[in-house]
Amino acid sequence: GHTVAVVDRLTGEVRQAQVFVAVLGASSYTYVEATWTQSLADWTASHVRALSFFGGVPEVVVPDNLRAAVTAAHRYEPDLNPTYQDLATHYGMAIVPARVRKPRDKAKAEVGVQIVERWVLAALRHRVCFSLAELNAEIARLLERLNARPFRKMPGSRSSAFHALDRPALRPLPPQPYTFAQWKKVRVHVDYHVELERHYYSVPHTLIGKELYLRYTAHTVQCLYQGERVASHVR
């Protein structure tokens, strides 16, 4: 969809920021933020901040079929990116991507994007922002007005409907937010070590020649065999 320009104050360079939109099903309560990319790291981080904004976890999330979410599109059983599935497991929610070229599968989000374009992005078209933080501060101000804006054909607003309908149905957030992690399939070397970015981590010698999965964050590397952790190291 639409992007928003951010101007470097020193060089005058213009960089386009992506816009992430999340909409709750019953109330249409909306979350919006700007990120630099649609990469896996930005995609998952936006989910973490959206769930924090909502103050709870829904049972099901219906995303689009962008690459950060889906590694192999399928009409009924798409393959999720392992990191995205890891996030879903952390929060205890199901992810059911919309079918390709089936916008009605995520009709709430489609309408939500149109509303955001009309009431948030249009209001920013003459506003020059010099950083992503400044842009998100402006978005947050306009988002509060959007969620408080009265419905045209129903009583109340997105905010009041959220507190009456969606908020009681959300499950509690876990004690800690999701930490971004990536996954890699590796084979154990004859010296019972596995390699990640030219660093080597030991695993039990009985796994020589076996294939493992590495789940690695900025600080840790976990080695998993058949779904069970067999070693953990400081990265």
C-alpha positions as CSV (number, residue, x, y, z in Angstrom):
1,G,0.0,0.0,0.0
2,H,1.0,3.6,0.5
3,T,4.3,4.6,2.0
4,V,5.2,7.8,3.9
5,A,8.2,10.0,3.2
6,V,10.8,10.6,5.9
7,V,13.4,13.3,5.2
8,D,17.0,13.2,6.5
9,R,17.5,16.5,8.2
10,L,21.2,16.7,7.4
11,T,21.3,15.4,3.8
12,G,17.8,16.0,2.6
13,E,17.6,12.4,1.4
14,V,14.0,11.1,1.3
15,R,13.3,7.6,2.5
16,Q,9.9,5.8,2.2
17,A,8.6,4.2,5.4
18,Q,6.2,1.2,5.2
19,V,2.9,1.3,7.1
20,F,1.7,-1.6,9.3
21,V,-2.0,-1.8,10.1
22,A,-3.8,-4.2,12.4
23,V,-7.5,-4.3,13.0
24,L,-9.5,-6.2,15.6
25,G,-12.5,-8.2,14.4
26,A,-15.5,-7.1,16.4
27,S,-14.7,-3.5,17.2
28,S,-12.5,-2.5,14.2
29,Y,-10.1,-1.0,16.9
30,T,-7.0,-0.2,14.9
31,Y,-3.3,-0.1,15.4
32,V,-0.9,1.7,13.0
33,E,2.8,2.2,12.9
34,A,5.5,3.0,10.4
35,T,8.6,0.8,9.8
36,W,11.5,1.0,7.4
37,T,10.9,-2.3,5.7
38,Q,8.6,-5.3,5.4
39,S,11.4,-7.6,6.6
40,L,10.9,-10.4,9.0
41,A,12.4,-8.5,11.9
42,D,10.2,-5.4,11.3
43,W,7.1,-7.6,10.6
44,T,7.4,-9.5,13.9
45,A,8.3,-6.4,15.9
46,S,5.2,-4.7,14.6
47,H,3.1,-7.7,15.9
48,V,4.7,-7.4,19.3
49,R,3.9,-3.7,19.5
50,A,0.4,-4.2,18.2
51,L,-0.4,-6.9,20.8
52,S,1.0,-4.6,23.5
53,F,-1.2,-1.8,22.2
54,F,-4.3,-4.0,22.3
55,G,-3.3,-5.3,25.8
56,G,-4.0,-8.9,25.0
57,V,-3.8,-11.8,22.5
58,P,-6.5,-12.8,20.0
59,E,-7.1,-16.5,19.1
60,V,-6.5,-16.0,15.4
61,V,-4.5,-13.6,13.3
62,V,-5.2,-13.3,9.5
63,P,-2.2,-11.8,7.8
64,D,-1.5,-11.1,4.1
65,N,0.8,-13.4,2.1
66,L,3.9,-11.3,2.2
67,R,7.3,-13.1,2.3
68,A,8.0,-12.3,5.9
69,A,4.8,-14.3,6.9
70,V,4.6,-17.1,4.4
71,T,7.4,-19.1,2.8
72,A,5.2,-21.1,0.5
73,A,1.7,-19.9,-0.4
74,H,-1.0,-22.5,-0.7
75,R,-4.8,-22.1,-1.0
76,Y,-5.5,-24.0,2.2
77,E,-2.2,-25.0,3.9
78,P,0.4,-22.3,3.4
79,D,3.9,-22.8,5.0
80,L,4.6,-20.1,7.6
81,N,8.0,-18.6,8.1
82,P,9.5,-20.5,11.1
83,T,10.1,-17.2,13.0
84,Y,6.5,-16.1,12.5
85,Q,5.3,-19.5,13.7
86,D,7.6,-19.1,16.7
87,L,6.0,-15.8,17.5
88,A,2.6,-17.4,17.3
89,T,3.6,-20.2,19.6
90,H,5.0,-17.7,22.1
91,Y,1.7,-15.9,22.2
92,G,-0.5,-19.0,21.9
93,M,-2.4,-17.8,18.9
94,A,-3.2,-19.3,15.5
95,I,-2.1,-17.7,12.2
96,V,-4.3,-18.3,9.2
97,P,-3.0,-16.3,6.2
98,A,-5.5,-15.0,3.8
99,R,-5.7,-16.9,0.5
100,V,-3.9,-15.3,-2.4
101,R,-6.1,-12.8,-4.3
102,K,-8.9,-13.3,-1.7
103,P,-9.2,-9.9,0.0
104,R,-12.5,-10.9,1.7
105,D,-10.5,-13.3,3.8
106,K,-9.2,-10.2,5.6
107,A,-12.0,-7.8,4.9
108,K,-11.6,-6.0,8.2
109,A,-7.9,-5.2,7.4
110,E,-8.7,-4.1,3.9
111,V,-11.3,-1.6,5.1
112,G,-9.0,-0.6,8.0
113,V,-6.2,0.2,5.5
114,Q,-8.7,2.5,3.6
115,I,-9.7,4.2,6.8
116,V,-6.1,4.7,7.8
117,E,-5.3,6.2,4.4
118,R,-8.2,8.6,4.7
119,W,-7.8,9.7,8.3
120,V,-4.1,9.2,9.1
121,L,-2.0,9.2,6.0
122,A,-4.0,11.9,4.3
123,A,-3.6,14.1,7.3
124,L,0.2,13.6,7.1
125,R,0.6,14.5,3.4
126,H,1.7,18.1,4.2
127,R,3.6,17.2,7.3
128,V,7.4,16.7,6.9
129,C,8.9,14.2,9.4
130,F,12.6,14.0,9.9
131,S,12.8,10.6,11.7
132,L,10.8,7.4,12.0
133,A,10.2,8.2,15.7
134,E,8.8,11.6,14.8
135,L,6.5,10.0,12.2
136,N,5.3,7.4,14.6
137,A,4.5,10.0,17.2
138,E,2.3,11.8,14.6
139,I,0.7,8.6,13.7
140,A,-0.1,7.8,17.3
141,R,-1.7,11.2,17.8
142,L,-3.9,10.7,14.7
143,L,-4.7,7.1,15.6
144,E,-6.1,8.1,19.0
145,R,-8.4,10.5,17.2
146,L,-9.4,7.8,14.7
147,N,-10.3,5.2,17.4
148,A,-12.3,7.8,19.3
149,R,-14.1,9.0,16.2
150,P,-17.9,8.2,16.4
151,F,-19.2,5.5,14.0
152,R,-21.5,6.8,11.3
153,K,-24.1,4.1,11.4
154,M,-23.8,2.7,14.9
155,P,-23.6,4.2,18.4
156,G,-20.2,4.6,20.0
157,S,-16.7,4.5,18.5
158,R,-13.9,2.0,17.8
159,S,-12.6,2.7,21.3
160,S,-15.8,2.1,23.1
161,A,-16.6,-1.0,21.1
162,F,-13.1,-2.3,21.8
163,H,-13.7,-2.1,25.6
164,A,-17.1,-3.6,25.3
165,L,-16.4,-6.4,22.8
166,D,-12.8,-7.2,22.0
167,R,-11.0,-6.4,25.2
168,P,-12.9,-8.9,27.3
169,A,-12.2,-11.7,24.7
170,L,-8.5,-11.2,24.4
171,R,-6.2,-13.5,26.4
172,P,-3.6,-12.1,28.7
173,L,-0.2,-11.2,27.3
174,P,2.7,-13.6,28.3
175,P,5.1,-12.3,31.0
176,Q,7.7,-11.4,28.4
177,P,7.3,-10.1,24.9
178,Y,8.5,-12.2,22.0
179,T,12.3,-12.0,21.3
180,F,13.1,-12.0,17.6
181,A,14.7,-15.4,16.6
182,Q,15.7,-16.9,13.3
183,W,16.0,-20.5,12.3
184,K,18.5,-22.5,10.3
185,K,18.8,-26.2,9.4
186,V,22.3,-27.6,10.0
187,R,24.1,-30.9,10.0
188,V,26.4,-31.9,12.9
189,H,30.1,-32.2,11.9
190,V,32.3,-35.1,12.8
191,D,33.7,-32.9,15.7
192,Y,30.1,-32.8,17.1
193,H,29.9,-29.0,16.4
194,V,27.4,-27.1,14.2
195,E,28.2,-23.9,12.3
196,L,26.4,-20.5,12.4
197,E,28.0,-17.5,10.7
198,R,31.5,-19.0,11.0
199,H,31.1,-19.7,14.7
200,Y,30.9,-23.3,16.0
201,Y,28.7,-24.6,18.8
202,S,28.9,-28.1,20.4
203,V,26.1,-30.6,20.7
204,P,26.0,-34.2,22.1
205,H,28.5,-36.4,20.2
206,T,25.7,-39.0,19.6
207,L,24.2,-36.6,17.0
208,I,27.1,-36.6,14.6
209,G,25.8,-36.6,11.1
210,K,22.2,-35.7,12.2
211,E,20.3,-32.7,11.0
212,L,19.4,-30.1,13.7
213,Y,17.6,-26.8,13.7
214,L,19.3,-23.8,15.2
215,R,17.0,-21.2,16.9
216,Y,19.2,-18.1,17.3
217,T,18.6,-14.6,18.7
218,A,20.9,-11.7,19.2
219,H,22.3,-13.3,22.3
220,T,21.6,-17.1,22.3
221,V,21.9,-20.2,20.1
222,Q,19.6,-23.1,20.8
223,C,20.1,-26.5,19.1
224,L,17.0,-28.6,18.6
225,Y,16.7,-32.2,17.5
226,Q,13.3,-33.7,16.7
227,G,11.7,-30.8,18.5
228,E,13.7,-31.1,21.7
229,R,16.5,-28.8,22.8
230,V,19.8,-30.6,23.0
231,A,22.2,-27.7,23.6
232,S,22.1,-24.0,24.4
233,H,24.9,-21.5,24.0
234,V,25.7,-17.8,24.4
235,R,25.9,-16.4,20.9
